[in-house]
């Protein structure tokens, strides 16, 4: 679920730089971003996640800063919080609906997993010893 949170945060930050967005679209994404940010801060045990998020806000294109944010989110177990996940999904839907937006991207960790994006399908069939 950290991947969903990261996609929502980074997508919202990236959309702020786009020209041609209506004021309504900008306001919707901005409001959704602030709600997610607030939920993250409310449910974080330490200030490490908030600090990492502030650094990404300052330099949204910095891959190292994004990596630190992902690490802090993972370590905080914030990805298991229902409110945070709901806010992230809501924001991600807003960002994906923006004109000309093609955010996507997936991160998969583990064995025997499959992921699908947009209108695609994925499946995993495992046989035999899976250990």
MDTraj code that builds the backbone (N, CA, C; nanometers):
import mdtraj as md
import numpy as np

residues = "UNK UNK UNK UNK UNK UNK UNK UNK UNK UNK UNK UNK UNK UNK UNK UNK UNK UNK UNK UNK UNK UNK UNK UNK UNK UNK UNK UNK UNK UNK UNK UNK UNK UNK UNK UNK UNK UNK UNK UNK UNK UNK UNK UNK UNK UNK UNK UNK UNK UNK UNK UNK UNK UNK UNK UNK UNK UNK UNK UNK UNK UNK UNK UNK UNK UNK UNK UNK UNK UNK UNK UNK UNK UNK UNK UNK UNK UNK UNK UNK UNK UNK UNK UNK UNK UNK UNK UNK UNK UNK UNK UNK UNK UNK UNK UNK UNK UNK UNK UNK UNK UNK UNK UNK UNK UNK UNK UNK UNK UNK UNK UNK UNK UNK UNK UNK UNK UNK UNK UNK UNK UNK UNK UNK UNK UNK UNK UNK UNK UNK UNK".split()
xyz = np.array([
    [0.0802, -0.1198, 0.0000],
    [0.0000, 0.0000, 0.0000],
    [0.0852, 0.1273, 0.0000],
    [0.2100, 0.1157, 0.0388],
    [0.2991, 0.2314, 0.0339],
    [0.3112, 0.2815, -0.1098],
    [0.3071, 0.1894, -0.2060],
    [0.3167, 0.2284, -0.3467],
    [0.2009, 0.3197, -0.3859],
    [0.0816, 0.2901, -0.3363],
    [-0.0358, 0.3732, -0.3647],
    [-0.0178, 0.5118, -0.3059],
    [0.0306, 0.5171, -0.1837],
    [0.0525, 0.6460, -0.1176],
    [0.1564, 0.7267, -0.1945],
    [0.2665, 0.6623, -0.2320],
    [0.3713, 0.7319, -0.3071],
    [0.3195, 0.7817, -0.4418],
    [0.2449, 0.6980, -0.5124],
    [0.1917, 0.7378, -0.6433],
    [0.0993, 0.8578, -0.6293],
    [0.0177, 0.8590, -0.5248],
    [-0.0742, 0.9710, -0.5026],
    [0.0024, 1.0988, -0.4706],
    [0.0982, 1.0904, -0.3801],
    [0.1752, 1.2087, -0.3407],
    [0.2556, 1.2642, -0.4574],
    [0.3303, 1.1790, -0.5235],
    [0.4162, 1.2234, -0.6334],
    [0.3321, 1.2707, -0.7516],
    [0.2235, 1.2011, -0.7801],
    [0.1352, 1.2426, -0.8888],
    [0.0741, 1.3788, -0.8643],
    [0.0337, 1.4036, -0.7403],
    [-0.0244, 1.5339, -0.7066],
    [0.0800, 1.6439, -0.7179],
    [0.2001, 1.6177, -0.6694],
    [0.3061, 1.7179, -0.6794],
    [0.3407, 1.7453, -0.8250],
    [0.3467, 1.6417, -0.9052],
    [0.3791, 1.6588, -1.0473],
    [0.2689, 1.7343, -1.1208],
    [0.1449, 1.7122, -1.0843],
    [0.0340, 1.7788, -1.1536],
    [0.0330, 1.9283, -1.1272],
    [0.0906, 1.9700, -1.0172],
    [0.0965, 2.1123, -0.9855],
    [0.1801, 2.1903, -1.0842],
    [0.2676, 2.1231, -1.1544],
    [0.3555, 2.1899, -1.2499],
    [0.2949, 2.1966, -1.3895],
    [0.1809, 2.1336, -1.4092],
    [0.1215, 2.1283, -1.5431],
    [0.0447, 2.2548, -1.5748],
    [0.0592, 2.2985, -1.6983],
    [-0.0199, 2.4106, -1.7475],
    [-0.1513, 2.3561, -1.8012],
    [-0.2509, 2.4399, -1.8055],
    [-0.3763, 2.4018, -1.8672],
    [-0.4766, 2.3386, -1.7731],
    [-0.4423, 2.3219, -1.6465],
    [-0.5397, 2.2681, -1.5527],
    [-0.6368, 2.3777, -1.5124],
    [-0.7616, 2.3423, -1.5005],
    [-0.8596, 2.4402, -1.4552],
    [-0.8383, 2.4664, -1.3069],
    [-0.8910, 2.5789, -1.2616],
    [-0.8809, 2.6104, -1.1188],
    [-0.9517, 2.5047, -1.0347],
    [-1.0622, 2.4523, -1.0865],
    [-1.1368, 2.3493, -1.0137],
    [-1.0520, 2.2230, -0.9995],
    [-0.9859, 2.1829, -1.1072],
    [-0.9009, 2.0635, -1.1016],
    [-0.7851, 2.0845, -1.0047],
    [-0.7222, 2.2016, -1.0113],
    [-0.6111, 2.2317, -0.9201],
    [-0.6583, 2.2285, -0.7753],
    [-0.7748, 2.2868, -0.7495],
    [-0.8289, 2.2913, -0.6129],
    [-0.8596, 2.1501, -0.5634],
    [-0.9189, 2.0679, -0.6498],
    [-0.9513, 1.9307, -0.6105],
    [-0.8274, 1.8515, -0.5737],
    [-0.7244, 1.8606, -0.6563],
    [-0.5999, 1.7886, -0.6285],
    [-0.5328, 1.8455, -0.5040],
    [-0.5313, 1.9776, -0.4926],
    [-0.4698, 2.0419, -0.3766],
    [-0.5402, 2.0007, -0.2471],
    [-0.6728, 2.0025, -0.2491],
    [-0.7488, 1.9619, -0.1300],
    [-0.7233, 1.8151, -0.0957],
    [-0.7240, 1.7298, -0.1977],
    [-0.6984, 1.5877, -0.1753],
    [-0.5589, 1.5632, -0.1207],
    [-0.4620, 1.6376, -0.1719],
    [-0.3243, 1.6260, -0.1251],
    [-0.3152, 1.6650, 0.0225],
    [-0.3773, 1.7770, 0.0580],
    [-0.3726, 1.8227, 0.1974],
    [-0.4411, 1.7244, 0.2918],
    [-0.5500, 1.6620, 0.2461],
    [-0.6186, 1.5616, 0.3289],
    [-0.5286, 1.4402, 0.3519],
    [-0.4619, 1.3953, 0.2460],
    [-0.3713, 1.2809, 0.2608],
    [-0.2542, 1.3167, 0.3508],
    [-0.1968, 1.4320, 0.3289],
    [-0.0838, 1.4774, 0.4100],
    [-0.1237, 1.4863, 0.5576],
    [-0.2410, 1.5395, 0.5837],
    [-0.2907, 1.5508, 0.7206],
    [-0.3104, 1.4127, 0.7838],
    [-0.3673, 1.3196, 0.7077],
    [-0.3879, 1.1841, 0.7595],
    [-0.2543, 1.1164, 0.7888],
    [-0.1575, 1.1365, 0.7015],
    [-0.0243, 1.0781, 0.7235],
    [0.0363, 1.1334, 0.8517],
    [0.0305, 1.2647, 0.8689],
    [0.0879, 1.3262, 0.9895],
    [0.0155, 1.2795, 1.1154],
    [-0.1162, 1.2671, 1.1057],
    [-0.1967, 1.2277, 1.2213],
    [-0.1646, 1.0846, 1.2653],
    [-0.1331, 0.9981, 1.1713],
    [-0.1132, 0.8571, 1.2035],
    [0.0332, 0.8153, 1.2078],
    [0.1247, 0.9087, 1.1910],
    [0.2677, 0.8777, 1.2004],
    [0.3116, 0.8880, 1.3453],
    [0.3891, 0.7911, 1.3877],
    [0.4372, 0.7897, 1.5257],
    [0.5504, 0.8896, 1.5440],
    [0.6373, 0.9014, 1.4448],
    [0.7495, 0.9949, 1.4526],
    [0.7326, 1.1029, 1.3463],
    [0.8160, 1.2023, 1.3516],
    [0.8122, 1.3088, 1.2523],
    [0.8931, 1.2776, 1.1277],
    [0.9505, 1.1570, 1.1198],
    [1.0367, 1.1221, 1.0070],
    [0.9621, 1.1239, 0.8739],
    [0.8381, 1.0754, 0.8731],
    [0.7603, 1.0738, 0.7492],
    [0.7299, 1.2165, 0.7059],
    [0.6873, 1.3001, 0.8002],
    [0.6561, 1.4402, 0.7681],
    [0.7800, 1.5134, 0.7174],
    [0.8947, 1.4881, 0.7793],
    [1.0199, 1.5512, 0.7344],
    [1.0554, 1.5075, 0.5924],
    [1.0434, 1.3784, 0.5663],
    [1.0749, 1.3267, 0.4325],
    [0.9785, 1.3836, 0.3287],
    [0.8514, 1.3972, 0.3658],
    [0.7522, 1.4528, 0.2733],
    [0.7832, 1.5988, 0.2417],
    [0.8223, 1.6754, 0.3430],
    [0.8584, 1.8158, 0.3200],
    [0.9765, 1.8274, 0.2235],
    [1.0705, 1.7359, 0.2348],
    [1.1865, 1.7392, 0.1447],
    [1.1465, 1.7047, 0.0016],
    [1.0518, 1.6129, -0.0147],
    [1.0026, 1.5808, -0.1492],
    [0.9238, 1.6988, -0.2051],
    [0.8484, 1.7663, -0.1202],
    [0.7737, 1.8843, -0.1661],
    [0.8684, 1.9922, -0.2180],
    [0.9826, 2.0061, -0.1527],
    [1.0801, 2.1072, -0.1946],
    [1.1459, 2.0710, -0.3276],
    [1.1669, 1.9419, -0.3507],
    [1.2293, 1.8940, -0.4759],
    [1.1552, 1.7689, -0.5229],
    [1.0364, 1.7867, -0.5819],
    [0.9545, 1.6710, -0.6192],
    [1.0166, 1.5784, -0.7233],
    [1.1119, 1.6264, -0.8008],
    [1.1740, 1.5422, -0.9032],
    [1.2952, 1.4647, -0.8524],
    [1.3304, 1.4826, -0.7258],
    [1.4482, 1.4174, -0.6696],
    [1.4182, 1.2711, -0.6346],
    [1.4766, 1.1803, -0.7112],
    [1.4584, 1.0372, -0.6843],
    [1.5119, 0.9972, -0.5463],
    [1.6285, 1.0475, -0.5038],
    [1.6759, 1.0108, -0.3703],
    [1.5789, 1.0539, -0.2592],
    [1.5195, 1.1714, -0.2740],
    [1.4236, 1.2163, -0.1724],
    [1.2977, 1.1307, -0.1746],
    [1.2549, 1.0921, -0.2934],
    [1.1388, 1.0027, -0.3039],
    [1.1691, 0.8680, -0.2386],
    [1.2911, 0.8194, -0.2579],
    [1.3304, 0.6911, -0.1995],
    [1.3280, 0.6978, -0.0470],
    [1.3746, 0.8092, 0.0080],
    [1.3725, 0.8261, 0.1538],
    [1.2281, 0.8301, 0.2035],
    [1.1413, 0.9021, 0.1324],
    [1.0002, 0.9073, 0.1721],
    [0.9390, 0.7677, 0.1691],
    [0.9651, 0.6925, 0.0636],
    [0.9119, 0.5562, 0.0546],
    [0.9624, 0.4703, 0.1703],
    [1.0895, 0.4858, 0.2030],
    [1.1478, 0.4101, 0.3142],
    [1.0822, 0.4478, 0.4468],
    [1.0612, 0.5764, 0.4692],
    [0.9977, 0.6212, 0.5937],
    [0.8526, 0.5742, 0.6018],
    [0.7814, 0.5807, 0.4894],
    [0.6434, 0.5320, 0.4878],
    [0.6392, 0.3830, 0.5192],
    [0.7301, 0.3074, 0.4576],
    [0.7357, 0.1632, 0.4809],
    [0.7665, 0.1333, 0.6271],
    [0.8641, 0.2022, 0.6817],
    [0.9037, 0.1793, 0.8201],
    [0.7982, 0.2201, 0.9213],
    [0.7137, 0.3147, 0.8837],
    [0.6117, 0.3634, 0.9766],
    [0.4873, 0.2760, 0.9783],
    [0.4766, 0.1853, 0.8836],
    [0.3598, 0.0992, 0.8683],
    [0.2321, 0.1786, 0.8404],
    [0.2483, 0.2995, 0.7906],
    [0.1342, 0.3850, 0.7596],
    [0.0490, 0.3248, 0.6479],
    [0.1094, 0.2385, 0.5673],
    [0.0376, 0.1743, 0.4583],
    [-0.0703, 0.0785, 0.5042],
    [-0.0739, 0.0486, 0.6328],
    [-0.1774, -0.0391, 0.6867],
    [-0.2943, 0.0399, 0.7452],
    [-0.2858, 0.1726, 0.7422],
    [-0.3904, 0.2562, 0.8008],
    [-0.5025, 0.2797, 0.6993],
    [-0.6242, 0.2423, 0.7362],
    [-0.7388, 0.2518, 0.6448],
    [-0.7667, 0.3943, 0.5992],
    [-0.7571, 0.4906, 0.6900],
    [-0.7847, 0.6297, 0.6525],
    [-0.6820, 0.6805, 0.5512],
    [-0.5563, 0.6507, 0.5762],
    [-0.4498, 0.6956, 0.4860],
    [-0.4673, 0.6313, 0.3487],
    [-0.4972, 0.5033, 0.3450],
    [-0.5163, 0.4341, 0.2172],
    [-0.6364, 0.4915, 0.1430],
    [-0.7448, 0.5185, 0.2139],
    [-0.8636, 0.5765, 0.1495],
    [-0.8317, 0.7139, 0.0906],
    [-0.7594, 0.7965, 0.1655],
    [-0.7219, 0.9294, 0.1157],
    [-0.6273, 0.9182, -0.0037],
    [-0.5339, 0.8235, 0.0022],
    [-0.4393, 0.8047, -0.1085],
    [-0.5124, 0.7602, -0.2349],
    [-0.6045, 0.6659, -0.2214],
    [-0.6809, 0.6200, -0.3376],
    [-0.7662, 0.7312, -0.3961],
    [-0.8266, 0.8106, -0.3096],
    [-0.9085, 0.9233, -0.3554],
    [-0.8236, 1.0234, -0.4336],
    [-0.7080, 1.0583, -0.3789],
    [-0.6184, 1.1523, -0.4464],
    [-0.5656, 1.0934, -0.5769],
    [-0.5300, 0.9683, -0.5749],
    [-0.4783, 0.9042, -0.6955],
    [-0.5838, 0.9047, -0.8066],
    [-0.7087, 0.8822, -0.7715],
    [-0.8167, 0.8883, -0.8708],
    [-0.8305, 1.0285, -0.9287],
    [-0.8176, 1.1309, -0.8445],
    [-0.8236, 1.2692, -0.8931],
    [-0.7087, 1.2982, -0.9891],
    [-0.5899, 1.2564, -0.9516],
    [-0.4717, 1.2824, -1.0341],
    [-0.4819, 1.2082, -1.1672],
    [-0.5266, 1.0841, -1.1625],
    [-0.5394, 1.0054, -1.2860],
    [-0.6434, 1.0644, -1.3807],
    [-0.7421, 1.1336, -1.3258],
    [-0.8489, 1.1907, -1.4081],
    [-0.8085, 1.3223, -1.4747],
    [-0.6947, 1.3779, -1.4373],
    [-0.6518, 1.5048, -1.4961],
    [-0.6239, 1.4878, -1.6447],
    [-0.6569, 1.5900, -1.7233],
    [-0.6318, 1.5806, -1.8669],
    [-0.4830, 1.5650, -1.8974],
    [-0.4536, 1.4745, -1.9878],
    [-0.3153, 1.4543, -2.0295],
    [-0.2290, 1.3838, -1.9273],
    [-0.2914, 1.3347, -1.8222],
    [-0.2125, 1.2705, -1.7181],
    [-0.1982, 1.1232, -1.7495],
    [-0.0779, 1.0781, -1.7456],
    [-0.0506, 0.9385, -1.7737],
    [0.0312, 0.8790, -1.6605],
    [-0.0074, 0.9143, -1.5349],
    [0.0697, 0.8545, -1.4268],
    [0.0301, 0.7097, -1.4153],
    [0.1200, 0.6357, -1.3863],
    [0.1011, 0.4938, -1.3700],
    [0.2307, 0.4453, -1.3127],
    [0.2523, 0.3259, -1.3190],
    [0.3760, 0.2759, -1.2640],
    [0.3437, 0.1878, -1.1466],
    [0.4188, 0.0855, -1.1378],
    [0.3924, -0.0100, -1.0333],
    [0.5232, -0.0601, -0.9775],
    [0.5159, -0.0956, -0.8527],
    [0.6301, -0.1562, -0.7879],
    [0.5803, -0.2858, -0.7283],
    [0.6450, -0.3942, -0.7584],
    [0.6039, -0.5242, -0.7065],
    [0.7197, -0.5859, -0.6298],
    [0.6902, -0.6356, -0.5127],
    [0.7905, -0.7020, -0.4302],
    [0.7360, -0.8387, -0.3920],
    [0.8165, -0.9399, -0.4020],
    [0.7736, -1.0703, -0.3556],
    [0.7872, -1.1772, -0.4609],
    [0.7330, -1.2919, -0.4289],
    [0.7390, -1.4074, -0.5171],
    [0.5975, -1.4493, -0.5514],
    [0.5741, -1.4820, -0.6767],
    [0.4425, -1.5299, -0.7174],
    [0.3377, -1.4213, -0.7177],
    [0.3758, -1.3006, -0.7573],
    [0.2814, -1.1899, -0.7586],
    [0.2594, -1.1415, -0.9010],
    [0.1474, -1.0752, -0.9226],
    [0.1182, -1.0159, -1.0532],
    [0.0487, -0.8834, -1.0299],
    [0.0723, -0.7892, -1.1196],
    [0.0064, -0.6598, -1.1113],
    [-0.0452, -0.6220, -1.2486],
    [-0.1579, -0.5532, -1.2501],
    [-0.2145, -0.5053, -1.3759],
    [-0.2459, -0.3578, -1.3606],
    [-0.2344, -0.2846, -1.4702],
    [-0.2592, -0.1411, -1.4670],
    [-0.3612, -0.1055, -1.5736],
    [-0.4441, -0.0107, -1.5413],
    [-0.5478, 0.0393, -1.6310],
    [-0.6380, -0.0740, -1.6779],
    [-0.6466, -0.1013, -1.8051],
    [-0.7399, -0.2022, -1.8564],
    [-0.6748, -0.3376, -1.8792],
    [-0.5654, -0.3635, -1.8142],
    [-0.4963, -0.4899, -1.8350],
    [-0.5311, -0.5899, -1.7256],
    [-0.4878, -0.7121, -1.7459],
    [-0.5169, -0.8203, -1.6529],
    [-0.3860, -0.8911, -1.6212],
    [-0.3732, -0.9372, -1.4994],
    [-0.2553, -1.0138, -1.4606],
    [-0.2993, -1.1310, -1.3750],
    [-0.2257, -1.2394, -1.3827],
    [-0.2562, -1.3547, -1.2986],
    [-0.1276, -1.4312, -1.2717],
    [-0.1323, -1.5117, -1.1687],
    [-0.0192, -1.5964, -1.1326],
    [-0.0728, -1.7371, -1.1130],
    [-0.0077, -1.8328, -1.1723],
    [-0.0403, -1.9732, -1.1502],
    [0.0852, -2.0395, -1.0966],
    [0.0743, -2.0955, -0.9789],
    [0.1900, -2.1601, -0.9178],
    [0.1584, -2.3073, -0.8990],
    [0.2519, -2.3916, -0.9335],
    [0.2355, -2.5349, -0.9137],
    [0.3608, -2.5894, -0.8482],
    [0.3464, -2.7032, -0.7889],
    [0.4626, -2.7675, -0.7286],
    [0.5032, -2.7018, -0.5981],
    [0.6259, -2.7255, -0.5595],
    [0.6798, -2.6724, -0.4350],
    [0.7052, -2.5232, -0.4503],
    [0.6411, -2.4425, -0.3675],
    [0.6572, -2.2972, -0.3753],
    [0.7570, -2.2453, -0.2737],
    [0.8249, -2.3335, -0.2046],
    [0.9226, -2.2885, -0.1056],
    [1.0585, -2.2843, -0.1607],
])
top = md.Topology()
chain = top.add_chain()
for i, resn in enumerate(residues, 1):
    res = top.add_residue(resn, chain, resSeq=i)
    for name in ("N", "CA", "C"):
        top.add_atom(name, md.element.get_by_symbol(name[0]), res)
traj = md.Trajectory(xyz[None], top)
